[in-house]
Amino acid sequence: MASVILERSRKKRLEQGHPWVYGSEVASVEGEPQAGSLVDIMNHQGRFLASGYYNPASQIRVRVVSHQHLEEMDTAFFVERFTNCLRHRNRFLPGADAYRLVYGEADFLPGLIVDRFGDVLVVQLLTLGMDKRRAEIVEALVQVMAPRGIYERSDVSVRELEGLEQVTGLLYGECPRHVTVTENGLKLIVDIVEGQKTGYFFDQRENRASIAPLMTGWGERSGITLQEVDAEDGSRQVLPVNKSGKTVTFPYWDGATVLECFSHTGSFTLHACKYGAKKVTCLDVSAHAIESAKTNVELNGFSDRVEFVVDDAFQYLRNQVKGLEERSERATAVAGQDSGAKAAKADTAKPMTAGGGRTFDVVILDPPAFAKTRSAVAGACRGYKDINLHGMKLVNEGGYLVTASCSYHMQPDLFLETIGEAAKDAGKVLRLVEWRAAGKDHPQILGVDEGHYLKFAIFEVRSKSN
């Protein structure tokens, strides 16, 4: 088998578990390896380090698949790897029927993504080495998972860096376009053909569940308290009572008002409702996404508590803040007029120019990646600062900002620094109460920073003026 000899002066990333060999790290190639074929990786002294598949057209010249000598990536090889993947998911997600089954490098199968949606599998082949083994992958998945169907969603631009075209289509059996799965006890309908990526984002499963404590405990702010009162049957019962002394019958009287931006299929909206939210505003710029979210909300019986908005999140947040500021100016002007003060700033006789001005107990920001390359980081920082600054301004005093970034190039320290700058400009003090990464079906190899892409935080928001 052909060999790739590494430069003497390279960083020892491979020895620390990193699965990539860049072209700049290669000193020479012995033999004539075909693109996509396996090669042995040797250090400058000729000592064996690993086996991986080779692509001379890619910046990542070799991707490691084994730290032992490997002759062939055949069906038996994939059966063994897929069995290990399934064992990991069964251990950490017992009873789940929807999750990421294969997570590329973190499952020692670089360039391969497999998502499970019940008895349907969706596959992404991201590299030439995996693309050339499509048949073996499908055969092994059938042996291990016995699916009803396997659908390919290799319609991602990263394939072009490998010299491959974007492709989609049925690989095995039959695959309905829409599949219904369960997450944290909620039902979701997923579009595997037209949905983003493979149709759904599993990496936030545990994060979505973590918002449960934020969804109740807000009734007292509205003047509703639990009191012992005479019930209709003559007994004494503890019931919610408002300021007027009337019993409150609305079951979600203690729930939060919630804004979810970048909702996609409405997954955070569903969890907010499940955990007791009083009212949720579900927002996305895509009408198709909102229709998907609406279907999922109806499926779970939450329609009476959710409003849907098709709008650009940046613009929506700015408009709400502008309306809030205008309301504040008008209130100040009215107070000044009542006290006989000199001319106030706002002309209260004119109608308000800004719409909205709403605030929420919880604001959730789960945007797509703003920085897909290192050169895009500066612009991404501006984007993250913008949405978080305006988002936290809409959070009621003592409420919560739930915010995430799935941009690998937006490193955790930079993400927190950007949010800190937004808080400073907004005049807010943030208290971090939760810090999380991707879920258990997205494991991380120590030393592979590229796998540490998802940052998820929950902040309590307070004003410096209070």
Number of C-alpha atoms within 10 A of each C-alpha: 12 16 21 27 22 23 16 13 9 14 10 11 13 19 12 12 14 18 26 20 21 13 17 12 18 20 15 13 16 12 11 10 18 13 16 22 20 26 28 27 28 19 19 17 10 12 11 17 18 21 25 29 26 26 23 14 13 17 14 18 22 27 28 25 21 16 17 12 16 16 12 13 18 14 18 15 14 21 20 12 18 23 16 15 18 16 14 17 21 15 10 12 15 10 9 17 16 21 26 24 26 27 21 19 23 17 22 18 20 23 19 21 21 23 24 22 26 16 16 23 29 26 25 25 27 25 24 23 24 21 18 14 16 13 14 18 24 18 17 21 21 18 16 15 16 14 19 15 17 25 26 20 26 25 18 16 12 14 20 15 15 20 13 17 13 15 13 14 15 15 17 18 12 13 21 12 14 16 16 13 19 15 18 12 11 15 16 24 21 22 18 23 20 13 18 15 15 27 22 21 15 19 19 22 19 16 21 19 16 14 19 16 11 23 24 19 14 20 19 15 9 11 13 21 20 15 15 13 17 12 12 8 7 8 9 12 14 12 17 23 21 17 11 8 13 12 17 15 10 9 10 19 23 21 21 25 24 27 28 24 29 24 27 28 29 26 23 28 28 25 22 29 25 18 18 22 28 23 22 26 18 27 26 25 18 16 15 15 20 23 17 20 27 19 17 24 25 13 14 15 13 17 16 11 17 21 13 19 18 17 17 14 21 17 12 22 25 21 18 21 24 18 19 20 15 19 18 14 17 19 14 15 20 17 13 15 13 9 9 9 11 9 10 15 11 17 13 14 7 7 7 14 9 16 14 18 18 14 21 22 23 30 26 24 22 18 20 13 18 21 20 15 13 12 10 13 19 12 12 23 18 14 17 22 21 17 23 28 25 22 31 35 28 26 24 20 17 16 21 29 29 24 23 25 25 22 24 21 23 27 19 17 8 13 20 14 14 22 21 18 15 23 22 14 11 17 16 22 18 21 14 13 10 14 13 15 21 21 19 19 24 22 18 20 18 12 15 17 13 14 18 21 18 20 21 21 17 24 20 22 24 21 17 11 7 6
